[in-house]
Amino acid sequence: MATVQKNEFEFENIPSIKAKTLRINLNPDIYGTFAEIGAGQETARHFFRAGGASGTIAKAMSAYDKDFSDAIYGMEQDGRYVTQARLQRMLSHEMRLMEERISRERHPDRLFFSYANTVATIDFSKRYKGHGWVGIRFQLDPKQKEFDEIVLHLRFKQNEARLQQETLGIVGVNLIYGAFYKYHKPRKLLKYLYDHIDKDILEIDMINFSGPNFAHVDNRLMSLQLIRNDMTDAVMFGPDGNNLLPAAVLYKKNILALRGSFRPVTKVNMDMFKKSYEIFVREQTVDEKNAIVIFEITLANLRSSGEIDEQDFMDRAELLCSLGQTVMISKFSEYYKLVEYFNNYTKARIGLTMGVNNLEDIFDEKYYRHLSGGILEAFGKLFFKDLKVYLYPMMNPDTGQIMTSNNIKVHPRMKELYKFFKYNGKVMDIIDYDPDVLHVFSRDVLKKIVNGEPGWEDTLPEGVAKIIKEKHLFLPKKDEARQMVD
């Protein structure tokens, strides 16, 4: 039986693109198709040039004309061709043809694959840099009935179409090579996608692994690796745990974002979300059918002791997903950077739900000393667009006083600036909050969980305490339990 073995010869140094393609071409069992739309047959070209491609390439095609492409892969109802749905149809169609046309009796050891990409390179106006979907569907055992699959989305940063095409070709080779020879090391496979590519010319902002050989891979953790490896600034995943493309989720949406540590998610977090959402969708410029809620965690919030605790991250993700929430992990420590990111994809109303202490931090000048325009520059970016802050009150633990936008403590130099934004309706108090949960703080709940103290269950949303107990979340775990993927 032909399989790709984990212990095959490993290159000590990064193999060249030619070495990668030649290794695949010289493997008598790897055999598949290339379907590339929008940026030339850049990946297939590397395999043809390396030599020995006749044993690897069953077919290479590029259906540039939309009518011709529609005749092969089906018509796009929305007129968009650079989409994940288009890529998935390409992969399915080409793999189906492979199975139909290649006899298993004559070729019992062949490992089928279909590689595809649908890409738009930079346009003449230079306004749109270009992006694309790239994927491979493949098998590592000829008797394997279910295929493995890796799908990713990339964004080009180069200002010339030819350079973007060259980059795409290299990424394609790295992906195919990684699928067959690094599949057992998905974290390293991610890094190898950048072999012979500078990170400042390409962004990978989404990747999903699926199939029997990736059953142990949690795609949320793969999202985290994209951030940690500086491949992108923000990633998103849905309630099902699969990674989402931020641009597709946020495009022209009314966005309500709630930032927190969610360690764990408490009744306060959910009350903040529910009450602010009720206000948000009543806004005149907000269409509820076009609104989305994002629970956002900054990378800094994932660092508990200088390093990111991946198990702790997974525990938080487990709970937020169980509550049906869409989660975003970002590198944006400052709120204005988060809003700038959202503004890349929408011009509609953006809402930020936050507590009094967060708003106080926003008006602290020390966070903006790196900006030439200081806090005024940051506020210009934060409040310039159609943005509103929904402020959740906080109880002063010493005095019991309820802190709102009316008695918030900001530096004397910032008071007039604060008044300007408040009186112009940029800050709105949440007044129908639940007073019975104001005493709840995630850090206190977490401390009780870790120490095995009673009484924390009632501070969490329904069903969350049960999950924490059943799966032993937020508790110290043995090292071997933390090795989620290589």
N, C-alpha and C positions, 0 to 999 in steps of 0.2 A: 504494500500500500504506500502510495506516495504522499508524504506530508512534509511540511516545512518544519524542521526540527529546531528547538530552542538552542541547542548546543552547536549549531552550525558555526563555521569559522566567523569570528568577530574581528572587524578591523580595529586596530589599536588607535589609529587616527581617523579623522572624519574622511570617509571615502569621497572621491570626486563624483560629480554627477555622471560622468562617463562610466566610472567604476560601478556605480549603483545600477545604471541601466544595463551594463554588460553582465553583471551578476544575475540579473533577472532574465536577460535574454538567453544566457547559457544554462539556465535551469530548464530542463526539458519538459517540465510539468506545468509551469506557470503559463497560462494562455488566456487571452481576453481581448476586449474591444476598447477602443478609445472614441468617445463622442465629445467633441469640444465645440462650443458655440460662442461666438462673440469676440474672440481674441486670437484666432488662428489655431492651428494644430501644434501648439507650442510644446506640449508634453510628449505627444507621439513623436515629434521631430527628434527629440533626444534619443529615443529608443531606435529610430531608424539610423541615426548617425553612429550609434555605438557599434552596430554590426550584429548579425545573428538575429535580427528582429523577426524573421519569417517564422521562427519557432515560438514567438511570443504574441505577436499581433495578429489576431484573427481578422480585424477590421479597424480602420481608422477613418473617421468621417467628421465633417463639419457642415451642418445644415444651416448655412448663413441666412438664406432667404426665409422669411417668416412663413410664407405659404407652404414652402417645402418642409420646413420644420414642423408646422402644424399637421401636415399630412402624415408625418412619422410619429410624433409624440402627442398629438392632440392639440386642439385650439385652446388658447388662454382666454378665458372669459373677460378678465380685467385688462387684457392687453399687455400684461407685464411678463417678461420672459426671463429676467434674472431673479428667480425666486427659488426657494427650497422645494416647492411643489413641482416646479419644472425639472429640477435636478433629480428628484425622486422618480419622476416618470421616465426620465432618460435612463437611469440606472435599471429600473424594472424592465423597460422595453428591451434594452440591449442584453440583459442577462437572460431574458426569456428566449430571445433569438439564439443565444449561445446554446442553451439547453435543447432547443428544438433542432438545431442544425448540426451539432456535433454529437456523433454517436458515442455513447458511453461504452458500448461493446468494443469499438475499435480503439478508444482512448480511455481506458479505465483509470489511468493515473493522473489525468489532467486536472489541474486546479484552476477553475474558471474565475475570471474577474471581469467586471465592467467598470471602467473609469470614465467619469464625465465631469464636465464643468460648463457652466453658463455664466458668462462674464460680460460686463460693460466696462471698457477702458475709458480713460479720460476723454472728455469731449473737446471740441475746438474752442469753446469759450473758457475752458479751464475752471469753470465753476464747479463741475462735478468730477471729483478725482477718479472715480471708477471703483467698482466692487464686483464681487462674484461669489458663486457657490461652487464648491469643489467636493467631489465625493468618490468613494470606491466601494463597490459591493464585491465580496470575494469569499473564497473558501480555502481552508487550510488542510482539508481532508476531502478527497474526491467522493467519499461516501456521506459526507456531511449534507444533510437535507436542508438545513436552515443556513442561510448565508450570514456572514459577518458584514458590518458596514461602518464606515467612518464618513461623516459629513461635516464640513466646516464652511464658515463664511469668512471672507477676507476683504480688506479694504486697502486699496493702493494709496501710497503717499507720493509716488513719483509724478513728475509733471510732463512725461512724454509717454505716448501709447506704446512705442517700441520697447521701452524699458519695462513697462508694466507687463507686456507680453513675455518678455524674458523671465521676469520674476515668476509669473504664473507657471511657466514651463518647469522651472526649478522646484516650485512647491509641489507640482504634480508628481515629479519624479520622487521627491522626498516622501510624499504620501504613499505612493505605491510600494516603495522600498520598505517604508515603515510598517505597512500593513502585513507584508509577508515575513519580514525579518525582525521586527521590533514589537509585534503585536502583544507579546507577553510582558512588555514594559511600557504601558501606555503613557506614564509620565514622561519617560525619556523620548517616546515617540513624538510627544508634543514638542519637545525641544528640538528634535531632529528635523522638524518641519522647516526650521530656520537655517539648516545647513547651507552655507554659501549664500546666505541672504542677511543683510543688515536689518535689525529690528526697526530702524527709523524709516524704512521704505515700505514696510508692510505691517498691517494690523490684522490679527486673527481674533475676532470678537465673539465667535461661537463655534463649539465643536460638540458633536454627539457620537458616542460609541454605542453600537448595538450588536446583538448576535450572541451565539453560544460561547465564543471565546472571550467575550467582554461582559459576561454575566456578572462578574465580580466588580465591574467598574461602575461607580456612582458618578453620573455626569455632572452632578452639582460640584463634586470634588474636582472634576476636570475644569469646570468653570473657574474655580479658585486658582488652579494652576495657571490659567491664562493671565490672571491678575498678577500672581506672584512672579511669573516669568517676564513681566513687562510686555506682554503681547498685546494688551489692550487696557483701557482705563476703567471699563465697567462691563459686567456680565449680568445676565438675568436667567432665572429658571422658574418654571411654573410649578403648580401644586403637584404635578405628576413626577417631578424631579428631573424632567428633561430640560436641557438648556434652550433658551429662547434668544432670538436675535433682537437686541434692544431697538434697533431702527424699525423693525417690523412691528414691534409691540407699541412703540411710542409714537409712530408716524401720525401726525395731525390729531393726536388725542388730547383730551382734557386730562391732565395728570394731577393726581393727589399723592404726594409722597410723605411717608412717615418714617423718620430716621430714628434708630434706636439700637441698643445692644441686643435686646430680645434674649436675654440670658438669665432666665427664660422669658418668653412672652407672657405678660400678666394681664389681669383684668383692666388695669390702667391703660395699657397699650391698646386693647380692643375698644375700650370706651373712647379713647382719643380718636381712633379710626372711625368708629361708627358715628360719633357726634359730629366730627368734622366733615365726614362724607355727606351727612344729611344737609349740612349748610352748603357744601360745595356744589352739590347737584341742583340746589335751588338758585344758584347764581344765574343771572340772566344770560351770561355768555357761555354757560356750560350745558352741553347736551349729555344727559345721563347715559344714553345709548353709546356715546362715544367717549365715555370716561373710564379711566383705569386707575387702580390704586396700587402703589408700589411700596412695599416694606423694604427700606434701604438700610444696609449696614456698611459702614466704611471699613476699609482695610485696617485702619487704626483701631477700630472697635474689636477686631478679631485677634489683636495682639494682647494676650493677657500677661505675658512675662517677657516681652521683647520679641518672641517668636510666635508665629501663628500656630495655635493648637487646632489641628485639623479635626480631631474628634469633637472638640467643643463646637467648632463650626458646624459639623454634621448634626450635632444635637439640636442646635438652634434651627437649622434648616428643616429637620424632621418635624419639629413642632409647628413652624410657620406653614409648611406644606400641608400638614394635617388640618390646619384651619382654612385651607383653600386659598392661601395668599400667593401672590407673585412677588418674588424676592429679587432684589438687586444688590450686588456687591460692587462697591466702587472705591476708587483711590482718592475721591474728593473729600478732603478733610473739611474744607470750607463750603458753606451752603451756596455761595455765589458760583462756585465751580460746578456744583450739581445742577443749578438752574441753567448755566451756560450749556451744559451737556444736553439737558432737555430741549433747550431752544434750538439745538441743531436739527431736531426732528419735528417740532411742533411750534406753531404760533398761537395756539389756543391757550385758554386760561390754565395756569399752573398754580396749585395750592401746596403749601408746606404746613404740615401739622407738627407742632412742637410744643414743648413745655416752657414755662417761664425761664427756667435756668438756661435753656438753649438760646432763647431770644436775648438774654443778658449777655451771653458769650458773643453773639453776633455783633453787638454794639461795643465790644472790647477792642480797642485799637491795636493791641499787641499782635492780633492774628493777621494784620494787614501791613506790617512793617516792610515786607518784601516787595510790596507793590509801590511803583513810583508815585501813584496817585493816592496811596494809603486807603483809608476806609471809604473815602468818597468814590474812588475807582471801583472798589468792591460793591458798594451799594448801587452804583450806576448799573453794574452788571446784574445785580440781584433783583432790583425793583424796576428796572427799565421796561421790561415786558409786562404782560398782563398777569402779574403774580400777586397772590394774597397769602398772608400767614394766618393760620387758625391756631389761636393760642389756648392751650389747656392750662388751667390754674394749678398752682402748687401750694401745698400747706407748709408754712414755716414750722419745722419740727419743734422749735424752741418756744414760739409764741402762740402757735395755732392759727396765726393770721393766714387768710387766703390771699395769695399773691396773684394778681391779674395784670393786664396791660395798664391799669390805672395807677398801680403802686409799684411797678417794676423798678428795680434799682439799676440805673445806668450811671456811668461816670458823668459828673457835672458838665464836662465839655461836650457830651453826646446828647444831653437832654433835649436841646432844640432840634437836633437832627431826628431824634426819636419822635418828638411831637409832630414833626413834618409828615413822617410816614404814617403815624397813627391817625392824624386828623384827615389824611387823604385816603383813608380807608384801606391801607395796605396791611393793617393788623386788626384782626377781629377776635374777640373773646368767645370761647365756647362757654356758654352760660348754663346749659342744661346738662352739665356733667354729673356723674354719680359721686356724691360726697362720701359715700361709704368706702371708696377705694383709694382716696387720696393719700392714705398712709402707706400704700403698697409701693415698694421699690424693688426692682429686680435684684439688686445686689444683696438685699436682706433675705429675699426668697432663696437665692442661690446659696447663701451661707447656711441656711437651715437645711436645704437639701443635702449639701456636702457633709454637714455635721450630723445628719440623721435626726434632726430636731422635728418635733411635731408641729402641726398648725399651718403649714404652708399651702396645703392643697386648695383651700377655699380662696386663695388669692389669684388663682389661675383660671383661665377660661375652661368651660366644660369640656371634659375629655382629656385635657392636657396633663393633669396630674396622673391619670391612669397610664398614659403613654410613658411618662417619665419613670414611673415605677416598673412597668413591664419591661422596658428596654434599658433600665438603669442609666438613664441619661444624666449628664453632668457629674458623674461619679468618676473618681480615678480608675483608670482601666490599665490592664496589663499591656506591656509594650507590644506584644504580639497582636493584641486586639486592635491596635492603632494602625497596623500595617494594612490599610484598606486596599491600596493598589500599589504595585511596584513603581 
